[in-house]
Amino acid sequence: MSWPQDSEPTRYEPPRRRESSAKPWIVLACVMAVLALAMGAISAVVLMGRSLPSLTVAGSSVRPPGGPALSADWAAQPHPSLPCGEGTPPEVVRTDQGDLTGDGYPEVLVTMTCRAVTTAQPEVVEVYDGASPDGEPRLLSTFFESDRISVADVSVNGRVVSIDGDAWSDSAPNCCPDQTFVQEYSWTGSGFSAAPRTVTPVTSSAAPAPQTQVAEPTYPSPSSGCPSSAPYLVSGMQTAQSQVLLCTDSSGQVYYSGTDLGSGNAITLPAYATGRGYEAYNDGYTYLVTGSALIVKDGGSVMSEQPVLSSW
């Protein structure tokens, strides 16, 4: 086939590209916005693992992650104010909490003593900063560093902590506190200020006869009730519900021998001297023998407090 002389073949021309109407500065702005959003997301992820300041929403404190190290091994912390020696390791008596500094993180108040068998040990209360990093509690203060006291209760009200319990005068034997006390401490912004201490002498005639030590016990009569494995009587007392004997073996280990007067059920357990008297432990229960009462606890809750009616 031949083309006519006055015509030419049709040429193929590719379609022309449309020129973009977007200006260069608009494109740059969009890129910068995407980058900003990406950086914000990364920062949020990084900050999720940090301890942030407390936030306040509608008047209530919203606690961020990484609060106080409540799971710390308190007994393993340094205790410079405790005179614990070999054979008398530090022992946690109780822990309490309260936001004393007002930063939204409750401080941890740890009552510590040295476990001993035959000699009552003093107690101290250590206050740890609630805003400490996890596992690294910072010690803010220690109460009762040079006192012979035993803590019964700790309560926090705002910036004030109130502590009450038993105390020993200079002339009181180790076995038997002869005073009760109430002591308040207030947070000043940089430390704690102690209020005057209220001390009340114990005048109960039911207090047991003083026992300064049990190093040289005398063998009791058969009616003493001490078990054959620990036949030496340290002291005894009776409440309306129970009879309690503290007995020791030839090595000096003290035992709690308690009898329920209603059912006749009896139990004998190793006992340990604390600042308040002697404590024995059995499957989550604590039997505390003081100079004026038998206190039975289930965990940290007091089940019964039986006043002493007579003692020997």
Backbone torsions as a table, in degrees:
resi	resn	phi	psi	omega
1	MET	NA	139.3	179.9
2	SER	-119.2	147.9	-179.7
3	TRP	-82.1	145.6	175.4
4	PRO	-61.2	157.2	-176.3
5	GLN	-68.0	-33.1	-175.6
6	ASP	-93.8	15.7	179.3
7	SER	-133.8	155.6	179.8
8	GLU	-123.4	153.4	179.7
9	PRO	-63.5	146.6	178.4
10	THR	-71.7	127.9	-179.1
11	ARG	-92.3	141.4	176.7
12	TYR	-85.8	126.5	176.6
13	GLU	-120.0	125.1	179.0
14	PRO	-63.7	151.1	179.9
15	PRO	-64.6	140.9	179.2
16	ARG	-72.4	141.4	176.0
17	ARG	-71.5	136.3	177.6
18	ARG	-75.2	131.5	177.4
19	GLU	-71.3	131.2	179.3
20	SER	-66.3	135.9	178.2
21	SER	-87.6	-7.8	-178.6
22	ALA	-74.3	134.2	179.0
23	LYS	-79.6	150.0	-179.6
24	PRO	-57.4	-38.0	-177.3
25	TRP	-68.4	-26.9	177.1
26	ILE	-69.7	-41.8	178.6
27	VAL	-62.0	-44.0	179.8
28	LEU	-61.8	-40.1	179.3
29	ALA	-63.5	-39.7	179.1
30	CYS	-64.2	-42.5	179.1
31	VAL	-61.7	-44.1	179.7
32	MET	-62.9	-37.4	179.9
33	ALA	-65.5	-42.1	178.7
34	VAL	-62.7	-42.8	178.6
35	LEU	-62.2	-39.9	179.7
36	ALA	-63.3	-42.2	178.7
37	LEU	-63.7	-40.1	-180.0
38	ALA	-64.3	-43.7	179.1
39	MET	-64.1	-37.1	178.0
40	GLY	-64.3	-40.3	178.8
41	ALA	-64.8	-41.0	178.5
42	ILE	-64.0	-43.0	179.6
43	SER	-61.2	-39.4	-179.9
44	ALA	-63.8	-39.6	179.7
45	VAL	-65.4	-42.2	-179.5
46	VAL	-64.0	-41.5	-175.2
47	LEU	-73.2	-17.0	-179.5
48	MET	-61.5	-27.0	-179.0
49	GLY	-90.4	0.2	-177.6
50	ARG	-96.9	160.9	173.4
51	SER	-88.2	112.5	-176.7
52	LEU	-100.1	159.0	176.9
53	PRO	-61.7	156.6	177.7
54	SER	-65.0	144.0	176.2
55	LEU	-110.1	155.6	179.1
56	THR	-122.3	123.6	178.8
57	VAL	-125.5	118.8	178.9
58	ALA	52.6	40.0	173.8
59	GLY	82.5	-0.2	-179.2
60	SER	-113.9	146.8	-178.0
61	SER	-80.1	125.4	176.7
62	VAL	-102.6	115.4	-173.3
63	ARG	-86.4	122.1	177.4
64	PRO	-79.3	173.0	178.8
65	PRO	-64.2	161.3	174.1
66	GLY	77.1	45.4	-179.5
67	GLY	-77.5	-152.9	-176.1
68	PRO	-66.7	153.1	-177.6
69	ALA	-82.5	70.3	-176.3
70	LEU	-68.3	-19.6	-178.8
71	SER	-94.6	14.7	-179.1
72	ALA	-65.1	153.3	174.5
73	ASP	-83.3	91.7	-172.9
74	TRP	-64.5	-37.0	-179.5
75	ALA	-65.2	-26.2	-177.9
76	ALA	-84.3	-6.5	178.1
77	GLN	-72.9	158.0	174.3
78	PRO	-63.8	139.0	179.8
79	HIS	-130.9	74.3	-175.0
80	PRO	-64.0	-19.5	-177.8
81	SER	-92.2	-4.0	179.3
82	LEU	-97.5	129.6	-179.8
83	PRO	-85.6	43.9	-177.8
84	CYS	-73.0	136.6	177.6
85	GLY	-122.5	-168.1	179.7
86	GLU	-63.6	129.7	-179.3
87	GLY	88.6	-5.6	177.7
88	THR	-129.7	72.7	-175.0
89	PRO	-69.5	157.0	175.5
90	PRO	-60.8	143.8	-177.5
91	GLU	-139.2	134.9	177.9
92	VAL	-80.8	123.7	177.7
93	VAL	-88.0	-44.2	-179.9
94	ARG	-165.8	160.6	173.1
95	THR	-128.9	142.8	178.3
96	ASP	-136.0	162.1	-177.3
97	GLN	-134.6	152.9	174.7
98	GLY	177.5	140.0	-179.2
99	ASP	-80.1	85.1	-177.6
100	LEU	-78.3	-31.1	-176.0
101	THR	-89.3	-11.7	176.0
102	GLY	77.5	20.5	-179.3
103	ASP	-98.1	6.5	-179.9
104	GLY	91.3	-5.7	179.0
105	TYR	-111.9	117.7	-179.4
106	PRO	-67.0	129.5	173.9
107	GLU	-69.8	157.2	178.9
108	VAL	-111.6	123.1	178.5
109	LEU	-105.7	116.3	-174.9
110	VAL	-112.3	118.5	175.0
111	THR	-88.5	122.2	-175.1
112	MET	-120.9	152.9	172.9
113	THR	-148.2	178.4	174.3
114	CYS	-108.0	124.1	-179.7
115	ARG	-68.9	130.5	178.7
116	ALA	-140.5	161.4	-176.6
117	VAL	-97.8	-46.8	-171.6
118	THR	-115.3	-6.2	-177.0
119	THR	-129.2	127.5	178.1
120	ALA	-65.1	138.8	-178.4
121	GLN	-111.6	146.7	177.3
122	PRO	-71.0	165.1	177.9
123	GLU	-119.7	151.8	172.3
124	VAL	-129.5	158.2	176.0
125	VAL	-116.2	118.1	179.9
126	GLU	-102.2	134.3	-178.5
127	VAL	-109.9	120.8	-178.9
128	TYR	-108.3	141.1	-178.9
129	ASP	-65.4	121.4	-179.0
130	GLY	-66.4	-20.3	179.6
131	ALA	-89.4	10.9	179.3
132	SER	-65.2	152.6	173.3
133	PRO	-62.7	151.6	178.9
134	ASP	-56.8	130.8	177.6
135	GLY	80.3	-1.6	-179.1
136	GLU	-131.6	63.8	-176.5
137	PRO	-65.7	134.4	178.5
138	ARG	-97.1	128.5	-179.4
139	LEU	-80.6	120.2	177.7
140	LEU	-87.7	-41.2	-176.1
141	SER	-165.7	161.7	174.8
142	THR	-128.5	127.1	178.8
143	PHE	-98.4	149.9	175.1
144	PHE	64.1	41.8	-176.7
145	GLU	-64.1	-33.6	-176.3
146	SER	-122.6	25.7	-177.5
147	ASP	-111.0	155.5	172.8
148	ARG	-103.2	93.9	-176.5
149	ILE	-135.8	164.5	172.3
150	SER	-136.0	125.5	-173.4
151	VAL	-81.6	131.5	175.5
152	ALA	-104.8	-36.1	-176.5
153	ASP	-153.7	145.8	177.1
154	VAL	-130.9	128.0	178.4
155	SER	-136.5	142.2	-179.0
156	VAL	-116.1	130.4	177.7
157	ASN	-133.7	99.6	-176.9
158	GLY	66.9	-122.3	-178.8
159	ARG	-96.4	11.7	-176.1
160	VAL	-118.6	133.7	173.5
161	VAL	-114.1	132.4	179.1
162	SER	-113.8	130.4	-177.3
163	ILE	-127.2	131.7	176.1
164	ASP	-132.3	161.1	-178.9
165	GLY	170.0	-155.9	-179.7
166	ASP	-102.8	155.9	-179.7
167	ALA	-143.8	158.7	178.7
168	TRP	-111.0	131.6	170.3
169	SER	-77.2	175.0	-179.2
170	ASP	-63.3	-25.9	-176.1
171	SER	-99.1	-2.4	-176.0
172	ALA	-78.2	140.0	175.1
173	PRO	-71.8	163.4	-176.3
174	ASN	-61.5	-30.9	-174.4
175	CYS	-71.7	-27.7	-162.1
176	CYS	-133.3	102.1	173.2
177	PRO	-64.0	140.6	-176.7
178	ASP	-116.4	14.9	179.3
179	GLN	-145.1	158.3	165.0
180	THR	-118.0	156.7	-176.4
181	PHE	-143.6	159.1	169.7
182	VAL	-134.5	127.4	-177.8
183	GLN	-132.8	133.5	177.3
184	GLU	-116.1	143.0	174.5
185	TYR	-127.2	139.1	-179.0
186	SER	-120.8	138.1	176.3
187	TRP	-78.2	127.9	-175.9
188	THR	-100.3	-5.9	-174.5
189	GLY	111.9	-26.4	178.7
190	SER	-134.0	-6.5	-178.9
191	GLY	-177.3	-168.2	-178.8
192	PHE	-113.4	140.7	176.3
193	SER	-112.6	130.0	-177.3
194	ALA	-91.4	132.0	173.7
195	ALA	-82.1	163.2	175.7
196	PRO	-57.2	137.3	-176.9
197	ARG	-83.2	137.3	175.0
198	THR	-96.0	120.8	-177.5
199	VAL	-122.9	132.5	179.7
200	THR	-125.1	123.3	178.5
201	PRO	-65.5	145.3	174.8
202	VAL	-87.9	119.9	-176.1
203	THR	-113.0	7.9	-176.8
204	SER	-63.2	132.2	177.4
205	SER	-74.2	-7.7	-178.1
206	ALA	-83.9	-2.2	-179.8
207	ALA	-63.3	138.6	-178.6
208	PRO	-69.1	160.1	177.9
209	ALA	-61.7	140.9	-177.3
210	PRO	-58.2	137.1	175.2
211	GLN	-130.2	107.0	-176.8
212	THR	-79.1	-27.8	179.2
213	GLN	-163.3	171.1	178.2
214	VAL	-127.8	28.4	-176.7
215	ALA	-68.9	-31.5	-178.5
216	GLU	-127.9	71.9	-178.5
217	PRO	-72.0	160.3	175.6
218	THR	-108.3	143.4	-178.6
219	TYR	-68.7	129.5	-175.6
220	PRO	-80.1	170.1	173.8
221	SER	-73.1	161.3	-179.1
222	PRO	-57.9	-22.8	-177.6
223	SER	-82.8	0.5	-176.4
224	SER	-66.8	-30.3	178.8
225	GLY	89.5	-1.4	178.0
226	CYS	-67.6	144.0	178.9
227	PRO	-69.0	157.9	-178.1
228	SER	-64.3	-25.2	179.3
229	SER	-75.9	-19.0	177.3
230	ALA	-141.9	76.1	-167.9
231	PRO	-83.9	-2.0	-174.8
232	TYR	-95.5	122.7	-176.4
233	LEU	-82.4	127.0	173.7
234	VAL	-91.8	-53.2	177.8
235	SER	-164.9	163.8	177.9
236	GLY	-141.1	157.1	177.5
237	MET	-156.5	161.1	-179.4
238	GLN	-135.2	136.8	172.3
239	THR	-112.1	-174.9	178.1
240	ALA	-68.6	-23.3	-176.5
241	GLN	-112.3	-20.8	-169.0
242	SER	-140.5	156.2	165.7
243	GLN	-118.1	131.5	-177.0
244	VAL	-125.8	130.0	174.4
245	LEU	-119.6	137.3	170.3
246	LEU	-104.6	117.2	-174.9
247	CYS	-123.6	160.2	179.4
248	THR	-138.5	153.7	176.0
249	ASP	-96.3	-174.3	-175.2
250	SER	-69.5	-17.0	178.5
251	SER	-86.0	-10.5	-177.9
252	GLY	100.2	-4.4	177.3
253	GLN	-67.6	127.8	-178.9
254	VAL	-92.2	143.9	178.8
255	TYR	-126.0	144.4	173.0
256	TYR	-93.8	121.6	176.8
257	SER	-120.0	104.2	-175.0
258	GLY	-115.7	141.5	-179.8
259	THR	-128.4	128.2	174.1
260	ASP	-79.4	118.4	-174.2
261	LEU	-69.3	-23.2	-179.8
262	GLY	-78.3	-48.7	-176.2
263	SER	-96.5	-20.0	-175.7
264	GLY	83.0	-0.8	178.8
265	ASN	-65.9	139.4	-177.7
266	ALA	-130.4	154.7	178.9
267	ILE	-147.5	142.4	177.2
268	THR	-125.4	125.9	-174.9
269	LEU	-137.6	150.0	171.3
270	PRO	-60.7	139.6	-179.1
271	ALA	-121.2	151.0	-176.2
272	TYR	-131.3	137.2	-180.0
273	ALA	-73.8	133.4	174.3
274	THR	-128.3	-175.3	-179.8
275	GLY	-65.5	-21.7	-176.8
276	ARG	-99.0	-15.8	-176.2
277	GLY	153.8	-125.0	178.6
278	TYR	-124.6	141.1	178.4
279	GLU	-123.5	142.5	173.9
280	ALA	-129.5	148.8	-173.3
281	TYR	-125.7	138.7	-179.7
282	ASN	-151.4	101.5	171.8
283	ASP	53.2	50.7	177.8
284	GLY	90.7	-11.7	179.0
285	TYR	-98.3	145.3	177.3
286	THR	-122.1	131.0	175.7
287	TYR	-110.0	113.6	-177.7
288	LEU	-109.1	120.8	179.4
289	VAL	-106.0	112.3	176.2
290	THR	-107.5	-176.3	178.7
291	GLY	-72.9	-12.2	-175.1
292	SER	-129.3	-5.5	-175.3
293	ALA	-161.2	161.0	166.8
294	LEU	-108.0	120.2	-177.6
295	ILE	-113.9	125.9	179.5
296	VAL	-111.6	126.3	-178.4
297	LYS	-119.6	145.0	170.9
298	ASP	-110.8	100.7	-170.9
299	GLY	67.7	-121.4	177.6
300	GLY	-99.4	1.7	-177.2
301	SER	-99.6	135.7	178.5
302	VAL	-79.1	119.7	177.8
303	MET	-85.1	-41.7	179.2
304	SER	-155.1	150.1	175.4
305	GLU	-131.7	106.8	-172.5
306	GLN	-104.5	113.3	179.3
307	PRO	-64.4	146.0	178.4
308	VAL	-76.7	130.8	177.4
309	LEU	-97.4	-34.6	177.8
310	SER	-153.2	159.3	-178.1
311	SER	-151.3	158.2	179.0
312	TRP	-149.6	NA	NA
